[in-house]
Amino acid sequence: MFPDALDPDYLRARLLDMLAIPSPTGFTNELSRYVCNELAALDIDYELTRRGTIIAVLPGAQRSLARAAVNHIDTIGAVVGELKDNGRLSLMPVGTWSSRFAEGGRVSVFARGHVYRGQVLPLLASGHAFNERIDHLPVAWNQIEVRLNEPCHNREDLVALGLRSGDFVAFDSDPEISASGYISARHLDNKAGASALLTALRAIRESGQPPAIDFQAIFTITEEVGTGAGSSLSDEVVEFVGIDIGPVAPGQNARETGVTLCAQDTSGPFDQHMLRKFKQLCRDRGIAHQVDVFRYYYSDANSAVRAGHDVRDALITFGTDATHGYERTHLSSLLSVAQLLYAYSYSEPLAATVSAWHQHTK
């Protein structure tokens, strides 16, 4: 049973709002403003770091320690690589993703005060002209290009429009929510996680009860390029939980329902005490959950530990099919993540539990 304040309509509205705002890594200012405005509406204090990470704080009953729930709001995307002689644009990816998922995308290209619309096409795009040659094109970023909806027939036309190499290219999210609760879109990674975190913050705020210790909600802006939360943690933070996608695929245990707890990813295992704590919280609150390991995966939790922060770390995820493509999850999974974060905020600090565990094992 979800707390009444975990409102699915609130979560859904925040998600659709954020999916409508382009935010490839390096181009996140508008989405950051949206999140800050939402925090202000919830009467939650926050600060912006010099690089633009948002750190919101809900004061706890105990003020000497803090825990951090960290979610990135930047997405994959691209920049213009070259203005081509045929009047089209080559692309360089922002973040790690395949050109297979870019092909066919509708995009906005941001150029000096103008936004131009276009589509990403293979170099050979007309079956009536190229027939089977289309089927033999390799999958690579140099095999696709952007066709703008402008009269561009050569490089000079592109220059005249103000386009330059390095201009940001954002892919449309194209969200769709089914009556059965499935959510499909580009960029659920990690705007879906942000909507779950905001929903949990709203519930904590409306409960009228302070968290057990200071609860920091951190929204990072460079996770897709590997830095993320590396420089965003204060000395008081002793526990760190990342929120992100859990890949649903053959050979994986992640599901599009409930919470998928990550035991290990590419960087190695997460803290066993934190994993045990989250499994117990799920059992106590009746939250559907499963545990998985992710073979090709990197998150904000990695960046914090690699930066040298002395924290116990965990990763909780919403199962997502077709990650970094047209992604799909379920509303119930996002609500489960929000419920787990809500329960976690009121749980006792792990330090006392670990101390007792060590005494028991002596």
N, C-alpha and C positions, 0 to 999 in steps of 0.2 A: 504494500500500500504506500503510495507516494504521499508526502506531506502536501496539504492543500495548496501551499504556496508554490509548489513545483508545477507551474501552470503550463500545460502543453501549448496553449495558444500563444503565451508569451514567448516560449522557446521558438515556436514556428515563425512568429513574426520577426524576431531578432535574426533568425537564420536567413530568411528571405531578404531582409534589409541588407545584411552584410554580403550576401551573394550578389546583390545588385551593384556593389561598389568594387571596382577593379583594385587589386592590391598585390600585383607581383612584387617579389622582393625588390626593395629600392624605390617602390612607388606606393607607399602605404599611408601617406599623410591623411588622405580623406577617410580611410577606414579607421585610422587612429582617432581622428576627431569624432567619428561616430561612437566608438567605444567610450571615449572620455565623456561625451555627452550623456551616454547611457548610465555611466557610473555616477555622474552628477545628479541625474534624475533619481537614482537610487539612494542619494545622499551618502555616497561612499567616497571618502577622501582618496586621492591618488596623486602621483607625481610622474613626471616624464623625465627619463634619463636623457643625457645629451644626445644619444643616438636615436631616441624615440621610443624605447621600451616603456610600457605603461605599468606602473606598480601601484596597485590599489591595496588598501589595508583596512581590515575589519579588526579593531582592537579586541584582544581576548581577555578572559577573566584573569589570566596570568600573563603579565606583560614582558617577562624576561626572555621568553623563547618565542619563536615564530615557526610556522610551517608555510610553505609556498606551493600553490597550485599554478602550474605554468602551461600556457597555451599560446601557440603562435598564430598570428593573423595574416602573415604574408603567404603568398601562394606561388606556385610555379607560373611561368609565363615566358616571355621572350623579349628580346630587343632587336631592332633593325641591324642586320649585319652589313648589308651592302645595298646601295641604290643601283639596280640592275639596268642594263642598256635596253631591256625590253619593257621598261616602265613598271617593273614589279620589284618587290622587296625580298631579299633573303633574310633569314632569321638565325639568331643565336639563342639557345635556350637559357632561361633563368631558372636555376634549380636543375635537378637531375630527372629527366623524363624523356620518353621516346618520341621521336617525330611521328611515329605511328598514331599516337593519341592527338597530336596537333593537327594532322591532316583532316580537312573538312571543317575545321573550327571557324566560327565567325569571330572577328576580332575588332578591337579599337586600337588605332595607332595614335599616340599622343605626340604632337609635333608643334611646339612653339605657339601655344594658345589655340590650336586647332585639334579637333579629334576627327580622324578619318576612319571610315568603316571599310571593312574588306573581308575576304575569305582566304583561308589557307588551302592551297591546291597543290597537287603533284606537278612536277615539271611538264609531264604529258597528261593533260587533264580532259581531253575529249576522245571518247571512245570512237566516235564517228570519223575522227582524223587519224588516230594512232592505233586503233584496233588492239591486237594482243600485245603490242609493245608496252602498253600500260601495265600489264600483269608482271612484267619483268623488271620494273623499277625497284631498286633496293630501298630499304627503310633507312633513311638517313636525313639529317637536317639539310644537307646540301641538295636534296631531291625534292624539296618543297619550296614554295614561294607565296607571298601575299599578293593577291590581286585587289587593288583598291577600287572602290566605287567612285572613281574620278577619271577624267580624261587623261590618262597617263600612258604614253606610248614609247617613251624613252626616258633616259636618266634626267635630262634637262627638265622635263615635265615634273618629275618628282622634286627636284631642287626648287622649282618655282612654287611648289606647294609648301615649302619650308621644311621638308623632310630631310633628316640627317641620320647617319649611322649612330646607333646608341639610343634612338627614340624607343620608348617603352611600347610594348605590344601586349595587350591584355585580352585573354580569351573569354568569351561570353560564358556565364555559368549555366544558362539554360535549365533552371531548376524545374522539377515537377514532383509534386507530392500526391501520391495515390490515395484513394479512399481507404485502402488497407494499411496506410501508414508508411509505405516505403518512400524514401526521399532519394531522388536521383539528380545529379548535377555535377558539373565540374566544380572543383575547389571546396568540396565538403572538408577536405584537408586544408585548413583546419578551422574553417568558419563554423562547422557543425560543433566542434569542440568548444569554440568561443561562446556559442549560444547556450550550450549546456552549463558552462562555467558562470555565465551571467545569470542563468536561471537559478543556479545554486546560491549565488550571492544575493539575489532578490529574496529567496526563501530564508536565508540566514538573517537578512536585514528585517524582514517582516515578522520573524519569530519573536523579536524583542529580547532575545537572549544572546549574550556575547559568546563567541567561540571559546573553546577551552584555552587556547593560547592565540596569540596574534595570527590572523589568517591573511596571508598575502596572495592576491590574485595578480599574476604577472602575465602580460600580453606582450610577447616578443615579436620582432619584425624581420628577423634574418635566419629563421630556422631552416628554410629551404636551401640555403647556401652554407649551412653547417656551423654558424656561430651561435645563434639563438640566445640562450640564457647564460652564456659564459661569463658575463660581467654584471649580472643583474641582481645577485643575491647579497643581502646584508649579513653581517656577522651573527645576527640573532637567529637566522634560519637554520634549523637543525634537521628538518624533514622536507623533502622535495618530491612532489608528484607531478609528473608530466601527463598531459592529456593530448591524445593524438589518435590517428586512425589505426585500426588493427586489420591487416590484410586478410580478406576472406578468399581462399583459393584452395585447390586440391593440395593436400599435405599439410594444411593449416587447421588449427582447432578454433580459430576466431569465428564468431557468428555475428550476424546482423541484428541479433537480439541480445539483451543483457549487456554485461560489461565483460570485456576480454582483458584479463590481467596479464601483462607481459612478464615472464620470468627471465628471459634473456633475449638480447638482440645482437647485432653485429659486434658491438663493443664488449659484450660479456654479460654476466648475470647481474640482475638488479638485487638490491638488498633483501636478504631472505626474511628479515624481521618485518620489513614493510610489506612484502608479499603476503606473509602470514597474517598480518594485521588486516589487510584489505580483504583477504578471503574470509576472515572471521566477521568483519563488518557486513559483508555480503550475506553470510549465513544468518547473522543476527537480524538483519533487516529484510530478509527474504528477497534479496536482489539476485536475479538470475546472473550467473557468471561462469566463465571458463578461463583456463590458463593456457597460454600459448607461448611459443618461442618464434621470433622473427629473424629470418636468415639474412635478409638484405634490407637493413633498417637502421636509421639514425634519427635521434630526436633531441629535444631540448634537454632531456635528462642527461644525455651523453655530454653535451656541451658544458653543462654545469660541473660535472665531475672532472672532465678533462681540463677544465680551467683551474682546478685545484680546490674547489669548494668542499669542505669537510662536512658533508651532509649524507644522510641515509636517503636513498633514492628509490623511486617506484615509477611505473608507467601504467596508466589505465587507459583503455582504448574503447572506441565504439567500432564494432566490426564493419568493414567497408569492402564491398566488392568492386573490382576493377580500379584499384588505387592509381592515382595520377592520370586516370582516363575519365570516362563518364562514370563517376563514382556513385555507389548506392549504399545507403544504410537504412535503418528503420527508426522512426520516431521513438519507439519504446527503448531502443538502445541509448539514445541521447538522454532520455529521461532517467534511465538507470544510472548513467554516468553522473547526472546532476544529483540524484539521490545519494549515490555513494560519496560524492564530494560534501554534501550536506551532513551526512552521518560522520564522515571523517573530521569535519571542522569541530564537532563536539566531543570527539574521542580524546582520551588522555594522551599526553605526549608519549612517544615510543620509548624514551629514555628509561622511564620507570619500569616498563614492561620488559625491556631488554635486560635491565639490571636483575630483575626477578628471575628471568630465564637463565642467566648466567649462574646465579646462586643455585638454582635447581639442578643444573648440569654438573656442578662441582662434585 
